[in-house]
Amino acid sequence: MLSAWERVRLVAWLGDPAGLVYARQFLAERATARGRAVWRLRRLARAWLERGAPPTEVPPELLDCAEADLLSALRDLLWDEHLMTSAAVLLHSALTERAPAGPGQVDWGGVRTPPGGYGAGDHDWMGDESPPLDRPYPKTGGRPRSDRDRLIDDKPKGHVGAAPAEEAWPLLRAPASVSGGETFTLRVGLTDRRDPALLGTGAIPLPLGSVRLEIVVVYDPAAFTPVGWANPITVDYPDQRHVDLRMTAIDGPDLRARRHIGAAYHHGGGLRGFASREIEVAATPSGTVPLFDGRVLDIRPLLDADRPELVIVVERGEDVRGQTLLWSVRSPLPGVAPDAGPFRCDLGDDPAAFARALRIDIGGYGDDARGAALRLIGVGRRIGELIPEPVADAVRAVRRRVGVPTVLLLSTEPHVPWELAVMDGAEDGSPFLGATAAVGRWVLARGRPAPTPPVRVRAGSHAVVTARYEGVPGWARLPHAEAEAARLAERYPPCEEIGPLHSAVLDALDAGPRADVLHFALHGRYDPESVQEGLVLLAESGGRTRHRFLHPDQVAALDFTGRPFVFLNACQVGAGGEVLGDYSGLARAFLAAGASGVVAPLWNVHDESASAAADEFYRLAYSGVPPAEVLRRWRSRVSRHTRDGRPATALAYQFFGHPRLAMERTESTHG
């Protein structure tokens, strides 16, 4: 049996197309009943929907059965590509019609409130025991009708003789996170635009003219306390669109950090809509970001000295397949991000396959500069469509304020190059996010690295690694990479030239490393499904030279004694994946070992162009230009007017580090 609050959430998810993924996950975990009764109900529901019966009309058998059997019977239909929408409507209708309200109670979706309204009076209904909601309707004279048709669609169904109506959207605004014991403002009412942060029943149909709405705020009295008000709240729409209520978040060791507040909208004795939102209640003050796994990310150091204009946090959502992302945004600039989130987006079917196809496809353009540029802009538009609109608005707002802002992206999502997102059209200039803002990415992992990248790094000494792949089957020689390493050793002394043997590189890394800057000019490969992944080094075997990979796991096992800056000028090694649900890849491995920052390409780069890029990087970085700004300048050269050069190489590089990171060329202390 579901608790009342679980039923409220499930009905809200079923009534909102955007919430269907959460309903499916919830039922996958809770609907486990089996047997002939479940099989018979599933067969009945499937036949009912396949013959075109209205899903808002519920067969009596679905009203008379046990709730556990109902949920289990319809659960599998929500995964059927052809029936999932109508099955969601059918289950929504069945749940909202299973029991009428008793005397003195408000009926919403089958959930009966105590006489004082939600969050008032006897609070047992919010606990583990549910009210008796499985009592069927009397079978004499048919069952009562409800407003379910208008609860399940964004627009009301028209019918003969219907009165003219207009639509409004639920407004339920509060801080994304508050501290335990903190009093905050909750704005409740109606608005003209849909809030993507809300789950609920969609638009609310209302008669034309002045309408008096009763709004019942849904909250757990053990988690929140109203300050100076009580349910229900009255709003005279459209003259009055909202009210501001004060609530206090209760602090307690037995309370969850992620909590819900909802609002039920009533007019004319019937429910017209429902919406709910999440609020994170943390033991730490503002300047923190709550994470899905229960941790609280303290980003206050990132919002103090040398702060970026925008900090964006991207973490995994609650869906079973791990393809929903939750976005939070913070800015020290007033008014830039009035709502910090979290905001949801759905990555689609397989983001790993998307990233893999992009790596393979971009490498095939060769000298076709225009084709590569247009292909990447098209990909960027697809990526930009995934970014929630409030986050995109915050980016636009900081651009208007400062021109070229600095953006720190803390992400658990390893596949999508958000730096290449195209959110706005650009007539002449480069349209990519990473061309209009200096973006630094940092891995948000369960363990290392810490979520506070440094702002300054010493660059007093260098170490370079390159290889001559002569006589190594499958790996062509890289003459420009060899010349690149020689130039760096000559220009930036002292510089240690580390031999390309696998054992020699591991020894050098395990010994500190001693250098402040590590530069690799090698072949590389990203293939998380194979041990053939990482930097391509050499090994001696039986008098012959063969290749041997420096694998990310080998690097992640190390603990650097310093904070070296790492430039991986090798194909594909900037790409990331997931191991045991966490961020993986060579860039992340170096960060986990203790690197202060990493530059690495996502896909294959051209040997000569990559070598020139390395030369320009160090020249600019040692003249005071932050690495994030260097990469921004590279991306800014690529637009739809690009006709020459190698745009795929210019856009391949990602920077992992603070967007204001300064590489300070100082005297070395190494002997």
Protein Blocks (a to p, Z undefined) as FASTA:
>chain_A
ZZfklmmmmmmmmmpmklmmmmmmmmmmmmmcgcjklmmmmmmmmmmmmnopafkbccfk
lmmmcfklmmmmmmmmmmpmklmmmmmmmmmmmmmmmpccdehiaceehiacdfkoghia
jfklmmmbdcdfkbccdfehpaaddfklmmmpmbdcddehiacdddddddddddfbdceh
iacdddddddfbdcfkbgcebjadddehjddddddddddfklbccehiacddddddfkbm
bdcddddddddfkbcfbdcddddddeehiafbdcdddddddfbdehiacdfkopacdfkl
mmmghiafbdcdddddfbfnlpaccdddddfbghklmpgbjcdddebjblmlmmmmmmmm
mmmnmmmmklmmmmmmmmmmmmmmmpcfklmmmmmmmmmmnopacdddddfbfkbcfklp
cfbdcfklccbfklmpccddddddfbdcdfbdcfbdcdfbccdddddfehiahiacdfkl
mmmmmmmmmmmccdddddfbfklmmmmmmnopabfbdcddddddddfkbcbgcjddddde
ehiacdddddfklmmmpccfbdcdddddbehklpccdeehiaedjklmmmmnopabdcdd
fbdcdfklmmmmmmmmmmmmmnopafklmmmmmmmmpcfkbcgdjfklmmmpcceddfkb
ccdddddfbZZ
